[in-house]
Amino acid sequence: MPLGFCFHPTDQELITFFLYNTALHTEYCENLIYEFDLFGNTPPWVVWQNVGGLGLDDQDLYFFCQLKTRSQTRIKREIDAGGQWSESNSKPVKDLQNEKAIGKMKNLGYEKEGCEHDGDWLLEEYSILPSVVAGAGHSDHEIGNVVLCRLKNNSRSGNKKNYSNSTQQVNEQPAKKRARKEVGKGEKEGKKRSQGEIGENKSKKQSGLAKYY
């Protein structure tokens, strides 16, 4: 890619151009999106390192992936390398001109209990509706099994740490205020006691003088 080039396609562009041309086996700029099995023997952080993710600034990696099914209704989300992609939500992707649905985007997160990378990786999975590729000569099942995935390094992991620190600071502030109040209260009580002792001593002196006279 030329110097300064950034690849930031919209959801509609990913489906109507890249995924559409893949379904039709049409040639396009193939060096923008890789073909890789994100459910295979390579964990997401190794994929990120091997494909150049460490050199990206505010960008993501894109892959064409063939879904693996367990049954007619279930898709294999486990990764052979360990862990799984857990779906959190999904939404339809609509054409910006006529508001008709052209595909779907699912949000998935990497989960592996006890792994330091648990929750650090996100996957946006785009699929195209078979009706958009009508007349292409492929079955609906074949078209639906090819997806375009956006792999993202979850920056919220760092935000969680910052949030915990800020929460700790907020929790510490009332304690400091209480300490100041206690110090101030102690000083006031000390002054009152001192003033009382001075007044008591003064009255004793006065009574002593009256007795003398």
N, CA and C atoms as a LAMMPS dump frame, in Angstrom:
ITEM: TIMESTEP
0
ITEM: NUMBER OF ATOMS
639
ITEM: BOX BOUNDS ff ff ff
-5.0000000000000000e+02 5.0000000000000000e+02
-5.0000000000000000e+02 5.0000000000000000e+02
-5.0000000000000000e+02 5.0000000000000000e+02
ITEM: ATOMS id mol type element x y z
1 1 1 N 0.836 -1.193 0
2 1 2 C 0 0 0
3 1 3 C 0.876 1.25 0
4 2 1 N 0.425 2.329 -0.661
5 2 2 C 1.22 3.563 -0.681
6 2 3 C 1.317 4.177 0.704
7 3 1 N 2.344 4.985 0.906
8 3 2 C 2.581 5.624 2.194
9 3 3 C 1.399 6.526 2.552
10 4 1 N 0.912 6.392 3.775
11 4 2 C -0.2 7.213 4.229
12 4 3 C -1.566 6.63 3.951
13 5 1 N -1.617 5.473 3.29
14 5 2 C -2.903 4.87 2.958
15 5 3 C -3.52 4.234 4.203
16 6 1 N -4.805 4.484 4.423
17 6 2 C -5.549 3.881 5.527
18 6 3 C -6.81 3.233 4.968
19 7 1 N -7.08 2.029 5.402
20 7 2 C -8.228 1.273 4.907
21 7 3 C -9.348 1.352 5.941
22 8 1 N -10.351 2.199 5.688
23 8 2 C -11.464 2.398 6.605
24 8 3 C -12.794 2.28 5.85
25 9 1 N -13.139 1.084 5.392
26 9 2 C -14.398 0.919 4.644
27 9 3 C -15.613 0.961 5.572
28 10 1 N -16.743 1.367 5.027
29 10 2 C -17.989 1.361 5.779
30 10 3 C -18.574 -0.046 5.775
31 11 1 N -19.581 -0.254 6.598
32 11 2 C -20.251 -1.557 6.636
33 11 3 C -20.855 -1.883 5.271
34 12 1 N -21.438 -0.868 4.636
35 12 2 C -22.061 -1.071 3.325
36 12 3 C -21.021 -1.429 2.261
37 13 1 N -19.864 -0.789 2.303
38 13 2 C -18.809 -1.083 1.326
39 13 3 C -18.251 -2.485 1.506
40 14 1 N -18.123 -2.908 2.755
41 14 2 C -17.616 -4.261 3.006
42 14 3 C -18.532 -5.323 2.406
43 15 1 N -19.842 -5.06 2.448
44 15 2 C -20.801 -6.053 1.959
45 15 3 C -21.047 -5.919 0.464
46 16 1 N -21.362 -4.687 0.012
47 16 2 C -21.787 -4.514 -1.39
48 16 3 C -20.629 -4.553 -2.378
49 17 1 N -19.417 -4.372 -1.933
50 17 2 C -18.276 -4.435 -2.861
51 17 3 C -17.4 -5.65 -2.589
52 18 1 N -16.794 -5.701 -1.417
53 18 2 C -15.814 -6.755 -1.141
54 18 3 C -16.463 -8.129 -1.004
55 19 1 N -17.478 -8.237 -0.17
56 19 2 C -18.131 -9.532 0.009
57 19 3 C -18.93 -9.93 -1.232
58 20 1 N -19.507 -8.953 -1.884
59 20 2 C -20.268 -9.213 -3.11
60 20 3 C -19.366 -9.752 -4.22
61 21 1 N -18.222 -9.118 -4.423
62 21 2 C -17.294 -9.562 -5.463
63 21 3 C -16.662 -10.905 -5.127
64 22 1 N -16.513 -11.189 -3.841
65 22 2 C -16 -12.495 -3.455
66 22 3 C -17.007 -13.586 -3.788
67 23 1 N -18.276 -13.31 -3.543
68 23 2 C -19.322 -14.288 -3.858
69 23 3 C -19.411 -14.544 -5.36
70 24 1 N -19.112 -13.518 -6.147
71 24 2 C -19.155 -13.658 -7.613
72 24 3 C -17.812 -14.09 -8.195
73 25 1 N -16.804 -14.231 -7.321
74 25 2 C -15.44 -14.578 -7.758
75 25 3 C -14.91 -13.551 -8.761
76 26 1 N -15.223 -12.286 -8.487
77 26 2 C -14.765 -11.192 -9.343
78 26 3 C -13.447 -10.651 -8.812
79 27 1 N -12.547 -10.283 -9.721
80 27 2 C -11.247 -9.765 -9.31
81 27 3 C -11.389 -8.343 -8.75
82 28 1 N -10.614 -8.065 -7.718
83 28 2 C -10.557 -6.73 -7.126
84 28 3 C -9.222 -6.63 -6.398
85 29 1 N -9.026 -5.56 -5.641
86 29 2 C -7.743 -5.362 -4.943
87 29 3 C -7.644 -6.338 -3.769
88 30 1 N -7.089 -7.52 -4.024
89 30 2 C -7.114 -8.592 -3.037
90 30 3 C -6.136 -8.416 -1.889
91 31 1 N -5.159 -7.519 -2.042
92 31 2 C -4.163 -7.382 -0.976
93 31 3 C -4.655 -6.521 0.184
94 32 1 N -5.937 -6.146 0.175
95 32 2 C -6.506 -5.4 1.288
96 32 3 C -7.127 -6.319 2.332
97 33 1 N -7.62 -7.469 1.876
98 33 2 C -8.302 -8.405 2.761
99 33 3 C -7.697 -9.797 2.561
100 34 1 N -7.354 -10.44 3.665
101 34 2 C -6.711 -11.742 3.615
102 34 3 C -7.743 -12.864 3.68
103 35 1 N -7.347 -14.017 3.252
104 35 2 C -8.143 -15.228 3.441
105 35 3 C -7.489 -16.059 4.535
106 36 1 N -8.226 -16.268 5.612
107 36 2 C -7.632 -16.979 6.752
108 36 3 C -8.743 -17.59 7.594
109 37 1 N -8.438 -18.725 8.198
110 37 2 C -9.378 -19.416 9.067
111 37 3 C -9.194 -18.913 10.501
112 38 1 N -10.053 -17.995 10.924
113 38 2 C -9.959 -17.439 12.268
114 38 3 C -10.479 -18.389 13.341
115 39 1 N -10.97 -19.548 12.928
116 39 2 C -11.454 -20.556 13.866
117 39 3 C -10.531 -21.773 13.881
118 40 1 N -9.315 -21.593 13.358
119 40 2 C -8.379 -22.7 13.23
120 40 3 C -7.379 -22.801 14.359
121 41 1 N -6.141 -23.162 14.007
122 41 2 C -5.099 -23.458 14.993
123 41 3 C -4.261 -22.256 15.393
124 42 1 N -4.654 -21.061 14.992
125 42 2 C -3.88 -19.867 15.317
126 42 3 C -4.722 -18.922 16.164
127 43 1 N -4.285 -18.59 17.39
128 43 2 C -5.051 -17.656 18.237
129 43 3 C -5.018 -16.249 17.651
130 44 1 N -5.969 -15.401 18.015
131 44 2 C -6.096 -14.081 17.379
132 44 3 C -4.892 -13.173 17.549
133 45 1 N -4.207 -13.223 18.693
134 45 2 C -3.057 -12.333 18.889
135 45 3 C -1.881 -12.743 18.007
136 46 1 N -1.763 -14.028 17.709
137 46 2 C -0.702 -14.471 16.791
138 46 3 C -1.045 -14.07 15.363
139 47 1 N -2.317 -14.171 15.008
140 47 2 C -2.759 -13.698 13.688
141 47 3 C -2.446 -12.217 13.548
142 48 1 N -2.74 -11.451 14.576
143 48 2 C -2.501 -10.003 14.568
144 48 3 C -1.021 -9.686 14.357
145 49 1 N -0.157 -10.43 15.02
146 49 2 C 1.288 -10.195 14.896
147 49 3 C 1.801 -10.609 13.516
148 50 1 N 1.368 -11.759 13.03
149 50 2 C 1.894 -12.298 11.778
150 50 3 C 1.445 -11.514 10.552
151 51 1 N 0.274 -10.873 10.623
152 51 2 C -0.266 -10.177 9.455
153 51 3 C 0.049 -8.69 9.488
154 52 1 N 0.76 -8.225 10.487
155 52 2 C 1.179 -6.825 10.515
156 52 3 C 0.344 -5.93 11.387
157 53 1 N -0.436 -6.494 12.31
158 53 2 C -1.273 -5.675 13.164
159 53 3 C -0.5 -4.782 14.11
160 54 1 N 0.726 -5.191 14.494
161 54 2 C 1.516 -4.394 15.433
162 54 3 C 1.913 -3.046 14.841
163 55 1 N 1.981 -2.964 13.512
164 55 2 C 2.365 -1.71 12.858
165 55 3 C 1.196 -0.819 12.507
166 56 1 N -0.02 -1.211 12.879
167 56 2 C -1.206 -0.426 12.539
168 56 3 C -1.495 0.61 13.621
169 57 1 N -1.931 1.779 13.179
170 57 2 C -2.325 2.845 14.094
171 57 3 C -3.78 3.198 13.81
172 58 1 N -4.652 2.883 14.745
173 58 2 C -6.089 3.151 14.594
174 58 3 C -6.665 2.466 13.365
175 59 1 N -6.226 1.247 13.101
176 59 2 C -6.746 0.465 11.993
177 59 3 C -6.982 -0.973 12.458
178 60 1 N -7.715 -1.704 11.64
179 60 2 C -8.037 -3.091 11.955
180 60 3 C -7.58 -3.992 10.816
181 61 1 N -7.681 -5.307 11.045
182 61 2 C -7.351 -6.287 10.009
183 61 3 C -8.634 -6.934 9.496
184 62 1 N -8.642 -7.261 8.205
185 62 2 C -9.837 -7.807 7.56
186 62 3 C -9.517 -9.156 6.935
187 63 1 N -10.463 -10.094 7.095
188 63 2 C -10.254 -11.451 6.602
189 63 3 C -11.54 -12.001 5.989
190 64 1 N -11.369 -12.786 4.917
191 64 2 C -12.457 -13.634 4.431
192 64 3 C -12.327 -14.974 5.132
193 65 1 N -13.445 -15.478 5.602
194 65 2 C -13.405 -16.713 6.378
195 65 3 C -14.576 -17.609 5.99
196 66 1 N -14.307 -18.905 5.955
197 66 2 C -15.346 -19.895 5.674
198 66 3 C -15.879 -20.422 7
199 67 1 N -17.175 -20.2 7.253
200 67 2 C -17.769 -20.67 8.492
201 67 3 C -17.868 -22.19 8.511
202 68 1 N -17.734 -22.749 9.707
203 68 2 C -17.883 -24.185 9.896
204 68 3 C -19.156 -24.421 10.692
205 69 1 N -19.973 -25.306 10.228
206 69 2 C -21.259 -25.553 10.875
207 69 3 C -21.257 -26.867 11.643
208 70 1 N -21.951 -26.843 12.793
209 70 2 C -22.155 -28.062 13.569
210 70 3 C -23.426 -28.765 13.12
211 71 1 N -24.395 -27.958 12.705
212 71 2 C -25.652 -28.485 12.193
213 71 3 C -26.229 -27.445 11.243
214 72 1 N -27.445 -27.617 10.812
215 72 2 C -28.059 -26.66 9.904
216 72 3 C -28.326 -25.316 10.571
217 73 1 N -28.423 -25.306 11.872
218 73 2 C -28.736 -24.064 12.594
219 73 3 C -27.602 -23.576 13.492
220 74 1 N -26.593 -24.389 13.728
221 74 2 C -25.511 -24.025 14.642
222 74 3 C -24.192 -23.852 13.902
223 75 1 N -23.474 -22.775 14.259
224 75 2 C -22.17 -22.479 13.663
225 75 3 C -21.086 -22.738 14.699
226 76 1 N -19.996 -23.332 14.279
227 76 2 C -18.876 -23.628 15.173
228 76 3 C -18.164 -22.322 15.529
229 77 1 N -18.153 -21.997 16.818
230 77 2 C -17.493 -20.781 17.296
231 77 3 C -16.225 -21.086 18.099
232 78 1 N -15.982 -22.344 18.411
233 78 2 C -14.762 -22.699 19.137
234 78 3 C -13.546 -22.577 18.22
235 79 1 N -12.425 -22.173 18.816
236 79 2 C -11.174 -22.066 18.079
237 79 3 C -10.335 -23.301 18.381
238 80 1 N -9.777 -23.902 17.344
239 80 2 C -8.984 -25.11 17.539
240 80 3 C -7.768 -24.852 18.424
241 81 1 N -7.267 -23.618 18.413
242 81 2 C -6.109 -23.265 19.228
243 81 3 C -6.477 -23.056 20.696
244 82 1 N -7.78 -23.04 21.011
245 82 2 C -8.239 -22.82 22.379
246 82 3 C -9.053 -21.548 22.487
247 83 1 N -10.096 -21.59 23.289
248 83 2 C -10.973 -20.429 23.428
249 83 3 C -12.098 -20.471 22.412
250 84 1 N -12.9 -19.417 22.395
251 84 2 C -14.013 -19.355 21.466
252 84 3 C -14.397 -17.9 21.191
253 85 1 N -15.11 -17.713 20.083
254 85 2 C -15.683 -16.408 19.747
255 85 3 C -17.135 -16.414 20.212
256 86 1 N -17.458 -15.606 21.203
257 86 2 C -18.805 -15.564 21.759
258 86 3 C -19.555 -14.365 21.179
259 87 1 N -20.743 -14.631 20.661
260 87 2 C -21.544 -13.568 20.045
261 87 3 C -22.251 -12.753 21.122
262 88 1 N -22.161 -11.431 21.02
263 88 2 C -22.83 -10.551 21.972
264 88 3 C -24.114 -9.976 21.399
265 89 1 N -24.086 -9.552 20.14
266 89 2 C -25.283 -9.021 19.502
267 89 3 C -25.082 -8.994 17.993
268 90 1 N -26.141 -8.678 17.275
269 90 2 C -26.084 -8.582 15.825
270 90 3 C -27.056 -7.503 15.359
271 91 1 N -26.843 -7.011 14.15
272 91 2 C -27.736 -5.992 13.595
273 91 3 C -27.738 -6.11 12.074
274 92 1 N -28.839 -5.73 11.446
275 92 2 C -28.87 -5.743 9.975
276 92 3 C -28.082 -4.562 9.414
277 93 1 N -27.469 -4.774 8.276
278 93 2 C -26.787 -3.692 7.558
279 93 3 C -27.685 -3.307 6.389
280 94 1 N -28.039 -2.027 6.319
281 94 2 C -28.988 -1.567 5.316
282 94 3 C -28.321 -0.68 4.276
283 95 1 N -28.882 -0.71 3.074
284 95 2 C -28.428 0.175 2.01
285 95 3 C -28.752 1.615 2.402
286 96 1 N -27.803 2.511 2.221
287 96 2 C -27.989 3.891 2.661
288 96 3 C -28.994 4.648 1.794
289 97 1 N -29.266 4.163 0.589
290 97 2 C -30.174 4.867 -0.308
291 97 3 C -31.628 4.431 -0.134
292 98 1 N -31.877 3.129 -0.124
293 98 2 C -33.266 2.662 -0.052
294 98 3 C -33.619 2.006 1.286
295 99 1 N -32.669 1.958 2.231
296 99 2 C -32.913 1.41 3.563
297 99 3 C -33.275 -0.078 3.558
298 100 1 N -32.974 -0.774 2.476
299 100 2 C -33.234 -2.209 2.429
300 100 3 C -32.054 -2.978 3.015
301 101 1 N -32.361 -4.077 3.692
302 101 2 C -31.302 -4.887 4.292
303 101 3 C -30.474 -5.564 3.199
304 102 1 N -29.158 -5.488 3.346
305 102 2 C -28.256 -6.118 2.383
306 102 3 C -27.401 -7.197 3.044
307 103 1 N -27.395 -7.22 4.366
308 103 2 C -26.585 -8.203 5.08
309 103 3 C -26.749 -8.062 6.571
310 104 1 N -25.84 -8.678 7.287
311 104 2 C -25.893 -8.673 8.74
312 104 3 C -24.484 -8.558 9.304
313 105 1 N -24.387 -7.875 10.462
314 105 2 C -23.109 -7.762 11.145
315 105 3 C -23.264 -8.283 12.57
316 106 1 N -22.407 -9.237 12.953
317 106 2 C -22.433 -9.816 14.291
318 106 3 C -21.184 -9.387 15.059
319 107 1 N -21.369 -9.074 16.333
320 107 2 C -20.256 -8.718 17.217
321 107 3 C -19.882 -9.919 18.075
322 108 1 N -18.602 -10.28 18.019
323 108 2 C -18.105 -11.415 18.802
324 108 3 C -16.876 -11.004 19.595
325 109 1 N -16.68 -11.656 20.728
326 109 2 C -15.522 -11.395 21.562
327 109 3 C -14.788 -12.682 21.893
328 110 1 N -13.467 -12.576 21.991
329 110 2 C -12.654 -13.761 22.303
330 110 3 C -12.724 -14.057 23.789
331 111 1 N -13.019 -15.3 24.115
332 111 2 C -13.112 -15.73 25.507
333 111 3 C -12.312 -17.008 25.728
334 112 1 N -11.483 -16.966 26.76
335 112 2 C -10.768 -18.155 27.202
336 112 3 C -10.422 -17.964 28.666
337 113 1 N -11.11 -18.682 29.518
338 113 2 C -10.945 -18.508 30.955
339 113 3 C -9.518 -18.836 31.387
340 114 1 N -8.921 -17.926 32.166
341 114 2 C -7.568 -18.112 32.658
342 114 3 C -6.489 -17.625 31.711
343 115 1 N -6.854 -17.198 30.508
344 115 2 C -5.877 -16.712 29.525
345 115 3 C -5.721 -15.207 29.672
346 116 1 N -4.489 -14.724 29.546
347 116 2 C -4.242 -13.296 29.687
348 116 3 C -4.865 -12.489 28.553
349 117 1 N -5.213 -13.15 27.443
350 117 2 C -5.827 -12.468 26.296
351 117 3 C -7.349 -12.543 26.318
352 118 1 N -7.899 -13.075 27.389
353 118 2 C -9.353 -13.194 27.491
354 118 3 C -10.003 -11.807 27.446
355 119 1 N -10.892 -11.571 26.468
356 119 2 C -11.57 -10.288 26.322
357 119 3 C -10.789 -9.231 25.583
358 120 1 N -9.568 -9.551 25.124
359 120 2 C -8.727 -8.55 24.467
360 120 3 C -8.972 -8.421 22.97
361 121 1 N -9.8 -9.31 22.39
362 121 2 C -9.966 -9.308 20.935
363 121 3 C -11.434 -9.318 20.549
364 122 1 N -11.767 -8.508 19.555
365 122 2 C -13.128 -8.405 19.061
366 122 3 C -13.174 -8.792 17.589
367 123 1 N -14.308 -9.306 17.182
368 123 2 C -14.494 -9.724 15.8
369 123 3 C -15.856 -9.228 15.321
370 124 1 N -15.857 -8.502 14.214
371 124 2 C -17.102 -8.094 13.571
372 124 3 C -17.267 -8.94 12.313
373 125 1 N -18.318 -9.713 12.29
374 125 2 C -18.528 -10.695 11.226
375 125 3 C -19.652 -10.221 10.293
376 126 1 N -19.306 -9.997 9.021
377 126 2 C -20.265 -9.505 8.037
378 126 3 C -20.678 -10.638 7.099
379 127 1 N -21.978 -10.728 6.88
380 127 2 C -22.511 -11.699 5.925
381 127 3 C -23.449 -10.971 4.966
382 128 1 N -23.568 -11.483 3.758
383 128 2 C -24.401 -10.871 2.736
384 128 3 C -25.672 -11.696 2.535
385 129 1 N -26.784 -11.031 2.3
386 129 2 C -28.033 -11.745 2.052
387 129 3 C -27.991 -12.408 0.674
388 130 1 N -28.452 -13.647 0.567
389 130 2 C -28.458 -14.329 -0.739
390 130 3 C -29.229 -13.567 -1.806
391 131 1 N -30.242 -12.807 -1.408
392 131 2 C -31.028 -12.053 -2.386
393 131 3 C -30.214 -10.967 -3.077
394 132 1 N -29.155 -10.481 -2.403
395 132 2 C -28.305 -9.444 -3.007
396 132 3 C -27.463 -10.035 -4.129
397 133 1 N -27.169 -11.327 -4.033
398 133 2 C -26.338 -11.995 -5.031
399 133 3 C -27.216 -12.921 -5.875
400 134 1 N -28.447 -12.549 -6.073
401 134 2 C -29.382 -13.385 -6.845
402 134 3 C -28.89 -13.559 -8.274
403 135 1 N -28.972 -14.799 -8.768
404 135 2 C -28.558 -15.087 -10.135
405 135 3 C -27.081 -15.343 -10.296
406 136 1 N -26.349 -15.462 -9.16
407 136 2 C -24.904 -15.689 -9.247
408 136 3 C -24.571 -17.151 -9.493
409 137 1 N -25.563 -18.023 -9.394
410 137 2 C -25.308 -19.439 -9.649
411 137 3 C -24.808 -20.193 -8.439
412 138 1 N -24.898 -19.574 -7.242
413 138 2 C -24.463 -20.238 -6.01
414 138 3 C -25.678 -20.468 -5.125
415 139 1 N -25.619 -21.503 -4.317
416 139 2 C -26.704 -21.788 -3.389
417 139 3 C -26.676 -20.794 -2.229
418 140 1 N -27.83 -20.629 -1.571
419 140 2 C -27.9 -19.735 -0.416
420 140 3 C -26.965 -20.204 0.692
421 141 1 N -26.839 -21.509 0.848
422 141 2 C -25.968 -22.064 1.882
423 141 3 C -24.504 -21.708 1.607
424 142 1 N -24.085 -21.797 0.351
425 142 2 C -22.7 -21.491 -0.021
426 142 3 C -22.393 -20.02 0.178
427 143 1 N -23.34 -19.139 -0.203
428 143 2 C -23.141 -17.7 -0.041
429 143 3 C -23.099 -17.318 1.43
430 144 1 N -23.967 -17.915 2.243
431 144 2 C -24.037 -17.567 3.662
432 144 3 C -22.861 -18.035 4.473
433 145 1 N -22.124 -19.021 4
434 145 2 C -20.986 -19.559 4.748
435 145 3 C -19.707 -18.751 4.552
436 146 1 N -19.683 -17.867 3.571
437 146 2 C -18.516 -17.006 3.36
438 146 3 C -18.781 -15.665 4.04
439 147 1 N -17.94 -15.306 5.004
440 147 2 C -18.121 -14.066 5.745
441 147 3 C -16.858 -13.216 5.655
442 148 1 N -17.036 -11.943 5.927
443 148 2 C -15.915 -11.009 5.989
444 148 3 C -15.787 -10.573 7.437
445 149 1 N -14.59 -10.728 8.012
446 149 2 C -14.387 -10.448 9.431
447 149 3 C -13.412 -9.296 9.638
448 150 1 N -13.77 -8.424 10.57
449 150 2 C -12.882 -7.341 10.986
450 150 3 C -12.324 -7.699 12.363
451 151 1 N -11.014 -7.922 12.458
452 151 2 C -10.362 -8.264 13.72
453 151 3 C -9.864 -6.983 14.376
454 152 1 N -10.267 -6.795 15.64
455 152 2 C -9.93 -5.563 16.344
456 152 3 C -9.256 -5.885 17.676
457 153 1 N -8.231 -5.099 17.986
458 153 2 C -7.579 -5.193 19.291
459 153 3 C -8.402 -4.368 20.27
460 154 1 N -8.952 -5.012 21.264
461 154 2 C -9.888 -4.359 22.173
462 154 3 C -9.178 -3.386 23.102
463 155 1 N -9.253 -2.086 22.784
464 155 2 C -8.584 -1.07 23.594
465 155 3 C -9.274 -0.847 24.919
466 156 1 N -10.492 -1.399 25.114
467 156 2 C -11.204 -1.214 26.378
468 156 3 C -10.52 -1.909 27.534
469 157 1 N -9.594 -2.816 27.251
470 157 2 C -8.876 -3.479 28.336
471 157 3 C -8.066 -2.467 29.126
472 158 1 N -7.409 -1.524 28.412
473 158 2 C -6.667 -0.471 29.092
474 158 3 C -7.583 0.488 29.813
475 159 1 N -8.751 0.764 29.225
476 159 2 C -9.694 1.675 29.848
477 159 3 C -10.224 1.123 31.163
478 160 1 N -10.341 -0.224 31.239
479 160 2 C -10.807 -0.83 32.47
480 160 3 C -9.833 -0.528 33.609
481 161 1 N -8.521 -0.597 33.301
482 161 2 C -7.515 -0.317 34.321
483 161 3 C -7.596 1.143 34.751
484 162 1 N -7.717 2.044 33.777
485 162 2 C -7.824 3.453 34.099
486 162 3 C -9.076 3.734 34.918
487 163 1 N -10.163 3.032 34.58
488 163 2 C -11.414 3.225 35.297
489 163 3 C -11.282 2.788 36.741
490 164 1 N -10.587 1.652 36.964
491 164 2 C -10.416 1.183 38.334
492 164 3 C -9.59 2.158 39.142
493 165 1 N -8.554 2.762 38.499
494 165 2 C -7.732 3.74 39.202
495 165 3 C -8.533 4.97 39.574
496 166 1 N -9.358 5.444 38.602
497 166 2 C -10.168 6.626 38.874
498 166 3 C -11.187 6.337 39.959
499 167 1 N -11.731 5.119 39.983
500 167 2 C -12.692 4.744 41.02
501 167 3 C -12.02 4.747 42.379
502 168 1 N -10.782 4.261 42.403
503 168 2 C -10.052 4.236 43.664
504 168 3 C -9.817 5.652 44.174
505 169 1 N -9.488 6.595 43.249
506 169 2 C -9.261 7.967 43.638
507 169 3 C -10.538 8.594 44.177
508 170 1 N -11.67 8.31 43.541
509 170 2 C -12.946 8.84 43.989
510 170 3 C -13.283 8.313 45.37
511 171 1 N -13.007 7.023 45.59
512 171 2 C -13.297 6.425 46.89
513 171 3 C -12.393 6.964 47.981
514 172 1 N -11.185 7.402 47.588
515 172 2 C -10.256 7.919 48.575
516 172 3 C -10.608 9.342 48.995
517 173 1 N -11.269 10.1 48.131
518 173 2 C -11.545 11.494 48.418
519 173 3 C -12.415 11.686 49.66
520 174 1 N -13.536 10.925 49.826
521 174 2 C -14.323 11.077 51.042
522 174 3 C -13.538 10.79 52.301
523 175 1 N -12.611 9.811 52.206
524 175 2 C -11.796 9.487 53.381
525 175 3 C -10.924 10.67 53.768
526 176 1 N -10.36 11.36 52.749
527 176 2 C -9.531 12.532 53.012
528 176 3 C -10.357 13.645 53.631
529 177 1 N -11.593 13.819 53.117
530 177 2 C -12.466 14.856 53.658
531 177 3 C -12.811 14.564 55.107
532 178 1 N -13.084 13.258 55.387
533 178 2 C -13.384 12.895 56.763
534 178 3 C -12.203 13.166 57.674
535 179 1 N -10.997 12.875 57.168
536 179 2 C -9.794 13.116 57.965
537 179 3 C -9.642 14.602 58.271
538 180 1 N -9.899 15.451 57.224
539 180 2 C -9.793 16.895 57.438
540 180 3 C -10.81 17.363 58.48
541 181 1 N -12.057 16.806 58.389
542 181 2 C -13.091 17.188 59.347
543 181 3 C -12.703 16.811 60.765
544 182 1 N -12.114 15.585 60.896
545 182 2 C -11.714 15.138 62.223
546 182 3 C -10.606 16.001 62.788
547 183 1 N -9.653 16.384 61.911
548 183 2 C -8.563 17.26 62.361
549 183 3 C -9.119 18.601 62.775
550 184 1 N -10 19.161 61.924
551 184 2 C -10.602 20.452 62.238
552 184 3 C -11.423 20.406 63.497
553 185 1 N -12.168 19.31 63.677
554 185 2 C -12.982 19.152 64.863
555 185 3 C -12.098 19.074 66.112
556 186 1 N -10.974 18.344 65.981
557 186 2 C -10.061 18.215 67.111
558 186 3 C -9.447 19.548 67.489
559 187 1 N -9.107 20.349 66.457
560 187 2 C -8.518 21.655 66.726
561 187 3 C -9.515 22.56 67.44
562 188 1 N -10.803 22.52 66.967
563 188 2 C -11.828 23.35 67.594
564 188 3 C -12.046 22.95 69.04
565 189 1 N -12.105 21.618 69.302
566 189 2 C -12.296 21.151 70.667
567 189 3 C -11.119 21.529 71.547
568 190 1 N -9.892 21.461 70.944
569 190 2 C -8.707 21.849 71.71
570 190 3 C -8.754 23.313 72.091
571 191 1 N -9.204 24.171 71.143
572 191 2 C -9.307 25.599 71.423
573 191 3 C -10.338 25.863 72.509
574 192 1 N -11.493 25.132 72.416
575 192 2 C -12.524 25.327 73.423
576 192 3 C -12.021 24.941 74.808
577 193 1 N -11.289 23.791 74.863
578 193 2 C -10.756 23.367 76.157
579 193 3 C -9.771 24.395 76.694
580 194 1 N -8.911 24.927 75.801
581 194 2 C -7.921 25.919 76.223
582 194 3 C -8.605 27.17 76.741
583 195 1 N -9.635 27.635 76.002
584 195 2 C -10.356 28.828 76.438
585 195 3 C -11.044 28.601 77.769
586 196 1 N -11.572 27.36 77.961
587 196 2 C -12.237 27.041 79.224
588 196 3 C -11.266 27.044 80.381
589 197 1 N -10.072 26.482 80.164
590 197 2 C -9.066 26.449 81.211
591 197 3 C -8.605 27.855 81.561
592 198 1 N -8.448 28.694 80.525
593 198 2 C -8.02 30.078 80.78
594 198 3 C -9.072 30.809 81.604
595 199 1 N -10.357 30.602 81.211
596 199 2 C -11.441 31.26 81.956
597 199 3 C -11.506 30.769 83.392
598 200 1 N -11.278 29.462 83.576
599 200 2 C -11.322 28.892 84.927
600 200 3 C -10.202 29.435 85.783
601 201 1 N -9.002 29.52 85.206
602 201 2 C -7.858 30.059 85.949
603 201 3 C -8.085 31.526 86.318
604 202 1 N -8.679 32.267 85.369
605 202 2 C -8.918 33.698 85.58
606 202 3 C -9.896 33.908 86.733
607 203 1 N -10.956 33.062 86.774
608 203 2 C -11.947 33.193 87.852
609 203 3 C -11.337 32.844 89.209
610 204 1 N -10.427 31.846 89.213
611 204 2 C -9.762 31.48 90.459
612 204 3 C -8.914 32.63 90.993
613 205 1 N -8.205 33.303 90.054
614 205 2 C -7.357 34.422 90.464
615 205 3 C -8.201 35.541 91.055
616 206 1 N -9.337 35.82 90.38
617 206 2 C -10.21 36.887 90.844
618 206 3 C -10.773 36.582 92.232
619 207 1 N -11.177 35.321 92.431
620 207 2 C -11.687 34.952 93.76
621 207 3 C -10.602 35.036 94.824
622 208 1 N -9.36 34.706 94.44
623 208 2 C -8.264 34.798 95.372
624 208 3 C -7.977 36.24 95.759
625 209 1 N -8.034 37.145 94.812
626 209 2 C -7.805 38.564 95.105
627 209 3 C -8.887 39.1 95.984
628 210 1 N -10.145 38.705 95.709
629 210 2 C -11.26 39.203 96.535
630 210 3 C -11.088 38.74 97.982
631 211 1 N -10.616 37.535 98.177
632 211 2 C -10.397 37.025 99.496
633 211 3 C -9.305 37.792 100.215
634 212 1 N -8.264 38.15 99.437
635 212 2 C -7.127 38.888 100.005
636 212 3 C -7.569 40.247 100.497
637 213 1 N -8.38 40.944 99.684
638 213 2 C -8.835 42.258 100.076
639 213 3 C -9.886 42.197 101.155
